[in-house]
Amino acid sequence: MIFNFGLRSSSKLQIELVSTALTPVARRWLSGATPVQKKRVHLNGVFSAVAVPFTGTGDVDLAKFERNFDKWERDATLSGYAVGGSNGEVNTLSPSERISLVAAARRRVAPNKLIIGGATAESTRLTIEMCKGMSEMGADAVLVLSPFYFKSKMTESAIRRHFEAVADESPVPVVIYNNPFVSNIDLSLDTLAWLANHENIQGVKGGDVRKMGYLSMKTKDKNFDILIASAGYILPALQLELYTLVKENKLAEAKGLQMRIIPPDVLLLAELGVPGVKAAMNIVGYEGGYCRAPLPEVTNDALLKIEHILKDNGFLYKEERMETRHKI
């Protein structure tokens, strides 16, 4: 899928995506062009970390990918979308596929919605090229995980140099992705606070609530955002409602809703992972599609567990919805 990306659409659109994906990276690499003027964005509200549907043969199913955006846009007034993160099986996507998906997402959502592209790569150079390519395809910001293949050599100073160089060259703001579950590298508070001083590093995404709380206090005098992951990919309207309740200081109502959201969120993120996320998407009316090999599909027992936990918490009301679990 390096050259045609397996995008399930018309030949004309396939050619268009090949062109739009490869041109920015190739042109930047060959010309050494300088980045455009940087701008800051407002990373407030609820963002959906989107999955990428694949066909049974491992091709990107662009039609399903686009229909999911159409449904997200109808279902909730989200602030934006993160394309090419862990939910999107980013480790299985080529750089050109990732840039193509950013372009496809940009075409499907309102101009005022933010697109955050997953620009992680193992080399600083390729990360910068990903940032530039995604920017040209409409990304408003980029999400970057620290390199981790040579983990023993990724000292604090090496990591700081990497993010500083990426932020210097990226045309759009950089959001640091601190995910030790994937990278086995947990960025220290000191390093995150140091990186927050860079004018083009605008935030961090992480799952350690306590650590993010401390970081929020250490960076309160800076324009630095803290992003926390949750179940926006299948329950966007409810995540938006939770966000609104907290902003309006309706904490009792917010707590009640949070207690309902936690069980499916924990099941999908902590236990079942991306295969569970995709299965849940199919159940509630989105199109998760297949996983890309070697990632396995969920078992029938896991499907039943997802259905039951969604029903028990009031997110699945009609028995006929149960039939959707086998429709990929």
C-alpha positions, 0 to 999 in steps of 0.5 A: 500500500505504499504507492496506491495506499489501498484507498477504497474509492474512485480511481480519480480520488486515489490519484488525487490522494497519492498526489496530495500525500507525496507532493508536500514531502517530496517537494520539501525534502528536495527544495529545503523550503523554510516553514511558513509562519507559525500560528497558535490554535485553541485546543479547547473542548472535545476531540475525537481520536479517530480509528482508521477502518481497513478492508479484509485485505488490509487496505484503508477503507476511505469510504468508511473513514469519510462516513465516520466523519460525516456521522461525528459532524452530525452527532456532536459539535466537537472541537476537532479530530486527532488523525493518525494516533494510537486508535488509528493504528498509526504504527501500521500506516506509511507516512504517505497514508498518514498524510493522505488521511489528514487530507481526507479528514480535512475535506470532510469536516467544517473549516472551523474544526481542528485537525491534529495529525499524528506526525510521530517518526523515529528520526527527527528529520522524518518527523519534521517532514511529516509535520510539514506534509500534514500542515500542507494537507490542512492539519492545524496541529501535530501530535508527536510521540518521543522516538523509542526504538533506541530507548536506552539512548533516549536521554532527557537531553536527546528527547529535548533536542528532538522536540525542540528541533521539530517545533522549530521547523513545524509550520503548525503547533506541536502537541507532545504525546506522552504515552509510556504504554507505547514508548516505554518512555515516560517524559519527566515533569521537568522535561515537559515543563522545559518544552512548554517554554517553546513558542511552538509547543502548545500542549501535551496529551497524556493519560496520567491524570495526577501528572497532568495536574501537576504539569498544569500547575507548573505551566499555568502562566504559559499558553500550554494545553493539557489533553486527556484521552477518553471515549469520544470516538464512540460517545462524542455527544456524551463526552461533549455533555460531560465537558459542558457540565464541568464547565458550568460547574454542575459537578453532581450531574457530571459525576453521574455521567462520568460513572456511566462512561468509565466502564466502557472506556476502561473495557475498550482502552485498558482491556481490549484496545483498538480491536475493541474500539472498532467493534464498539464503533460498529455496534453504536452505528459507526464503521470500525472496519477491520484491523490491519494485520497482524492486529487480531479482531475481537472474539465473539465473547469480547463482542458480547462483553462490549454489548452488555457493558454498553447496554448496562450503562444506557448506551445501547437501547434497541435489541436490533442493534445487537445484529450490527456486531457482525457487520464490518 
